[in-house]
Amino acid sequence: MTDQQILPTLYNIIVEALRVEPARINPAARLFDDLGAESIDLLDIRFRVEHAFGFKIEPDDIIHSLGEGLNANQIREQLTVDSIAAYIRRRLQQM
């Protein structure tokens, strides 16, 4: 699956989960600082991604995909729309 297939679905997931305007979403947008996500929103996004792309995501798997030993500020900076798309891309390649 290509980015042209992944990104529109992911953008829709984020719009629905975070109730943000589609224009605010771009690959570099940080979920917490730019799009206003809270911790509970990640759970909603995770479930929606599982449903849309057909694979199970273990708790904190997306966070761990950013790197090991990151502190909360590093996670806030690195958890972007693009980092989630990259996670989805890797998972789909493993299937």
Backbone as ProteinMPNN parsed JSONL, in Angstrom:
{"seq_chain_A": "MTDQQILPTLYNIIVEALRVEPARINPAARLFDDLGAESIDLLDIRFRVEHAFGFKIEPDDIIHSLGEGLNANQIREQLTVDSIAAYIRRRLQQM", "coords_chain_A": {"N_chain_A": [[0.847, -1.176, 0.0], [0.571, 2.199, -0.833], [1.726, 5.553, 0.053], [-0.135, 7.286, -1.047], [-2.408, 5.848, -0.777], [-2.541, 5.271, 1.935], [-2.397, 7.755, 3.362], [-4.83, 9.404, 2.83], [-6.798, 7.864, 4.155], [-5.757, 7.77, 6.768], [-5.759, 10.53, 7.363], [-8.515, 11.021, 7.387], [-9.224, 9.434, 9.589], [-7.935, 10.822, 11.654], [-9.197, 13.334, 11.502], [-11.812, 12.586, 12.236], [-11.386, 11.421, 14.796], [-10.143, 13.448, 16.304], [-11.662, 15.617, 15.785], [-10.948, 17.822, 14.111], [-10.298, 20.411, 11.708], [-9.887, 19.426, 8.342], [-7.942, 20.866, 6.909], [-5.983, 21.452, 8.74], [-4.42, 19.26, 8.963], [-1.428, 17.756, 8.128], [1.543, 16.08, 6.939], [3.635, 16.759, 8.776], [2.347, 17.601, 11.047], [2.031, 17.666, 14.522], [0.55, 15.436, 16.758], [-0.236, 16.052, 19.431], [0.623, 18.773, 20.072], [0.039, 20.326, 17.765], [-2.441, 19.43, 16.802], [-4.038, 19.074, 18.968], [-4.487, 16.69, 20.375], [-5.225, 14.392, 23.047], [-4.136, 12.043, 25.529], [-6.062, 9.941, 25.635], [-7.143, 10.126, 23.126], [-5.317, 8.886, 21.481], [-5.832, 6.203, 21.848], [-8.333, 5.963, 20.623], [-7.6, 6.633, 17.977], [-5.842, 4.531, 17.488], [-7.61, 2.271, 17.553], [-9.238, 2.91, 15.369], [-7.371, 2.886, 13.277], [-6.62, 0.185, 13.357], [-9.033, -1.004, 12.539], [-9.419, 0.152, 9.982], [-7.143, -0.62, 8.523], [-6.76, -3.285, 9.003], [-5.155, -4.727, 10.888], [-3.873, -5.737, 14.098], [-2.961, -3.661, 16.806], [-0.698, -3.459, 19.339], [-0.916, -2.18, 22.709], [0.677, 0.952, 23.127], [2.403, 0.436, 21.014], [2.652, 2.084, 18.763], [3.82, 4.337, 19.915], [6.226, 3.194, 20.844], [7.368, 2.669, 18.411], [8.53, 5.02, 17.697], [10.951, 5.14, 18.929], [13.145, 3.887, 21.444], [13.133, 4.615, 24.959], [12.301, 7.282, 25.012], [11.4, 10.45, 26.35], [8.491, 12.159, 27.691], [8.273, 14.699, 26.452], [9.797, 14.348, 24.137], [8.29, 12.414, 22.84], [5.955, 13.879, 22.383], [6.914, 15.69, 20.492], [7.776, 14.026, 18.404], [5.654, 12.417, 17.641], [3.907, 12.444, 14.995], [1.684, 13.042, 12.204], [2.937, 11.94, 10.001], [4.701, 10.114, 11.246], [2.936, 8.232, 12.209], [1.852, 7.348, 9.811], [4.147, 6.179, 8.722], [4.506, 4.091, 10.537], [2.179, 2.587, 9.984], [2.699, 1.908, 7.308], [5.024, 0.275, 7.627], [3.928, -1.824, 9.134], [2.024, -2.858, 7.343], [3.692, -3.795, 5.34], [4.786, -5.958, 6.593], [2.821, -7.816, 6.569]], "CA_chain_A": [[0.0, 0.0, 0.0], [1.385, 3.397, -0.98], [1.314, 6.719, 0.844], [-1.331, 7.851, -1.654], [-3.527, 5.068, -0.272], [-2.532, 5.327, 3.4], [-2.612, 9.089, 3.923], [-6.229, 9.866, 2.9], [-7.497, 7.117, 5.204], [-5.242, 8.25, 8.044], [-6.252, 11.895, 7.564], [-9.923, 10.907, 7.793], [-9.23, 8.907, 10.955], [-7.534, 11.897, 12.566], [-10.283, 14.32, 11.489], [-12.927, 12.061, 13.024], [-11.008, 11.183, 16.19], [-9.779, 14.687, 16.997], [-12.621, 16.651, 15.407], [-10.205, 18.984, 13.626], [-10.51, 20.748, 10.305], [-8.94, 18.714, 7.478], [-6.862, 21.754, 6.483], [-4.939, 21.479, 9.777], [-3.666, 18.011, 8.945], [-0.37, 17.592, 7.144], [2.46, 15.059, 7.462], [4.46, 17.225, 9.893], [1.514, 18.014, 12.184], [2.198, 16.897, 15.758], [-0.777, 15.112, 17.258], [-0.557, 16.742, 20.68], [0.822, 20.214, 20.067], [-0.576, 20.995, 16.617], [-3.812, 18.997, 16.546], [-4.794, 19.088, 20.218], [-4.808, 15.353, 20.886], [-4.945, 14.028, 24.43], [-3.732, 10.633, 25.604], [-7.189, 9.064, 25.318], [-7.358, 10.189, 21.679], [-4.443, 7.899, 20.836], [-6.543, 4.931, 21.886], [-9.339, 6.043, 19.569], [-6.892, 6.566, 16.703], [-5.341, 3.153, 17.367], [-8.718, 1.389, 17.172], [-9.665, 3.251, 14.014], [-6.329, 2.388, 12.365], [-6.776, -1.272, 13.31], [-10.211, -1.325, 11.736], [-9.246, 0.6, 8.597], [-6.035, -1.264, 7.827], [-6.867, -4.724, 9.175], [-4.171, -5.388, 11.741], [-3.962, -5.453, 15.538], [-1.88, -2.838, 17.351], [-0.519, -3.629, 20.78], [-0.848, -0.898, 23.423], [1.947, 1.689, 23.081], [3.244, 0.019, 19.894], [2.943, 3.258, 17.924], [4.783, 5.15, 20.681], [7.518, 2.498, 20.831], [7.942, 2.735, 17.062], [9.265, 6.272, 17.594], [12.279, 4.913, 19.49], [13.14, 3.457, 22.851], [13.633, 5.511, 25.989], [11.932, 8.68, 24.8], [10.621, 11.055, 27.424], [7.184, 12.669, 27.248], [8.458, 15.819, 25.524], [10.268, 13.797, 22.865], [7.136, 11.765, 22.215], [5.083, 14.96, 21.898], [7.541, 16.265, 19.296], [7.981, 13.052, 17.335], [4.413, 11.759, 17.243], [3.314, 13.254, 13.937], [0.873, 12.313, 11.229], [3.879, 11.173, 9.191], [5.243, 8.981, 12.006], [1.888, 7.208, 12.24], [1.798, 6.789, 8.451], [5.315, 5.301, 8.588], [4.19, 2.894, 11.319], [1.203, 1.815, 9.213], [3.42, 1.39, 6.146], [5.86, -0.851, 8.087], [3.058, -2.947, 9.525], [1.426, -3.443, 6.141], [4.747, -4.529, 4.64], [5.03, -7.203, 7.34], [1.682, -8.721, 6.412]], "C_chain_A": [[0.892, 1.239, 0.0], [0.892, 4.513, -0.06], [0.04, 7.345, 0.279], [-2.58, 7.092, -1.224], [-3.655, 5.189, 1.242], [-2.975, 6.702, 3.909], [-4.068, 9.555, 3.916], [-7.024, 9.154, 4.001], [-7.06, 7.6, 6.577], [-5.746, 9.659, 8.341], [-7.707, 11.861, 8.028], [-10.053, 10.397, 9.225], [-8.941, 10.032, 11.944], [-8.615, 12.977, 12.639], [-11.424, 13.854, 12.378], [-12.578, 11.923, 14.503], [-10.763, 12.475, 16.956], [-10.73, 15.838, 16.715], [-11.92, 17.953, 15.027], [-10.543, 19.213, 12.158], [-9.471, 20.008, 9.46], [-7.748, 19.569, 7.052], [-5.715, 21.807, 7.494], [-4.019, 20.268, 9.715], [-2.678, 18.013, 7.791], [0.64, 16.615, 7.743], [3.266, 15.494, 8.688], [3.665, 17.609, 11.134], [1.72, 17.072, 13.37], [0.83, 16.685, 16.38], [-1.149, 15.92, 18.493], [-0.505, 18.254, 20.503], [0.111, 20.937, 18.931], [-2.059, 20.671, 16.452], [-4.65, 18.848, 17.813], [-5.177, 17.737, 20.783], [-4.482, 15.26, 22.376], [-4.635, 12.537, 24.434], [-4.85, 9.681, 25.194], [-7.467, 9.043, 23.814], [-6.485, 9.178, 20.941], [-5.093, 6.526, 20.811], [-7.6, 4.886, 20.777], [-8.682, 5.919, 18.196], [-6.383, 5.15, 16.465], [-6.443, 2.204, 16.908], [-9.183, 1.658, 15.745], [-8.66, 2.763, 12.97], [-6.426, 0.874, 12.232], [-7.918, -1.666, 12.378], [-9.981, -1.004, 10.257], [-8.209, -0.209, 7.832], [-5.938, -2.767, 8.082], [-5.743, -5.413, 9.925], [-4.329, -4.912, 13.177], [-2.738, -4.649, 15.96], [-1.833, -3.048, 18.855], [-0.47, -2.254, 21.456], [0.571, -0.326, 23.38], [2.856, 1.291, 21.929], [3.609, 1.2, 18.997], [3.975, 4.142, 18.621], [6.168, 4.504, 20.643], [8.172, 2.539, 19.456], [8.737, 4.02, 16.839], [10.707, 6.116, 18.063], [12.153, 4.546, 20.951], [13.671, 4.559, 23.758], [13.301, 6.978, 25.796], [11.146, 9.207, 25.999], [9.351, 11.666, 26.833], [7.322, 13.809, 26.242], [8.924, 15.336, 24.156], [9.128, 13.111, 22.113], [6.206, 12.817, 21.628], [5.619, 15.56, 20.602], [7.547, 15.297, 18.126], [6.716, 12.345, 16.861], [3.657, 12.671, 16.277], [2.42, 12.389, 13.057], [1.791, 11.419, 10.399], [4.451, 9.974, 9.946], [4.208, 7.865, 12.124], [1.76, 6.554, 10.866], [2.964, 5.824, 8.23], [5.097, 3.996, 9.355], [3.227, 1.995, 10.541], [1.885, 1.159, 8.016], [4.266, 0.172, 6.522], [5.016, -2.062, 8.431], [2.444, -3.639, 8.31], [2.449, -4.24, 5.337], [5.04, -5.858, 5.295], [3.935, -8.229, 7.134], [1.868, -9.622, 5.187]], "O_chain_A": [[1.861, 1.309, 0.756], [-0.19, 4.437, 0.521], [-0.775, 7.876, 1.033], [-3.686, 7.626, -1.296], [-4.767, 5.207, 1.769], [-3.832, 6.795, 4.788], [-4.52, 10.074, 4.937], [-7.828, 9.778, 4.693], [-7.895, 7.817, 7.455], [-6.124, 9.945, 9.477], [-8.087, 12.583, 8.95], [-10.896, 10.875, 9.985], [-9.63, 10.17, 12.955], [-8.915, 13.479, 13.722], [-11.948, 14.627, 13.18], [-13.384, 12.269, 15.367], [-11.133, 12.585, 18.125], [-10.626, 16.904, 17.322], [-12.24, 19.028, 15.535], [-11.014, 18.312, 11.464], [-8.296, 19.968, 9.826], [-6.653, 19.042, 6.855], [-4.594, 22.17, 7.136], [-2.961, 20.254, 10.343], [-3.041, 18.24, 6.637], [0.594, 16.349, 8.944], [3.551, 14.667, 9.554], [4.254, 17.911, 12.172], [1.6, 15.854, 13.244], [0.044, 17.623, 16.515], [-2.27, 16.421, 18.588], [-1.494, 18.94, 20.761], [-0.371, 22.053, 19.12], [-2.842, 21.517, 16.02], [-5.838, 18.533, 17.74], [-6.1, 17.646, 21.592], [-3.597, 15.946, 22.888], [-4.855, 11.853, 23.434], [-4.602, 8.712, 24.476], [-7.97, 8.049, 23.29], [-6.875, 8.671, 19.889], [-4.919, 5.771, 19.854], [-7.734, 3.88, 20.081], [-9.166, 5.173, 17.345], [-6.485, 4.632, 15.353], [-6.241, 1.42, 15.981], [-9.488, 0.725, 15.002], [-9.049, 2.285, 11.904], [-6.328, 0.337, 11.129], [-7.774, -2.553, 11.537], [-10.314, -1.807, 9.385], [-8.368, -0.457, 6.636], [-5.13, -3.451, 7.454], [-5.414, -6.562, 9.631], [-4.852, -3.828, 13.435], [-1.62, -4.924, 15.524], [-2.825, -2.835, 19.552], [-0.034, -1.277, 20.847], [1.546, -1.052, 23.577], [3.989, 1.766, 21.865], [4.742, 1.301, 18.527], [4.901, 4.639, 17.981], [7.169, 5.189, 20.433], [9.395, 2.453, 19.346], [9.528, 4.105, 15.899], [11.585, 6.872, 17.646], [11.16, 4.867, 21.604], [14.546, 5.334, 23.372], [13.968, 7.837, 26.373], [10.33, 8.494, 26.583], [9.168, 11.682, 25.616], [6.561, 13.873, 25.277], [8.491, 15.86, 23.13], [9.024, 13.223, 20.891], [5.725, 12.668, 20.505], [4.842, 15.9, 19.71], [7.346, 15.702, 16.981], [6.711, 11.738, 15.79], [2.884, 13.539, 16.681], [2.411, 11.163, 13.165], [1.455, 10.266, 10.126], [4.665, 8.921, 9.347], [4.562, 6.686, 12.138], [1.579, 5.341, 10.771], [2.788, 4.769, 7.62], [5.462, 2.923, 8.876], [3.437, 0.785, 10.451], [1.665, -0.022, 7.746], [4.236, -0.844, 5.827], [5.349, -3.19, 8.064], [2.359, -4.866, 8.265], [2.106, -5.249, 4.722], [5.493, -6.791, 4.632], [4.106, -9.396, 7.488], [1.006, -10.452, 4.894]]}, "name": "protein", "num_of_chains": 1, "seq": "MTDQQILPTLYNIIVEALRVEPARINPAARLFDDLGAESIDLLDIRFRVEHAFGFKIEPDDIIHSLGEGLNANQIREQLTVDSIAAYIRRRLQQM"}
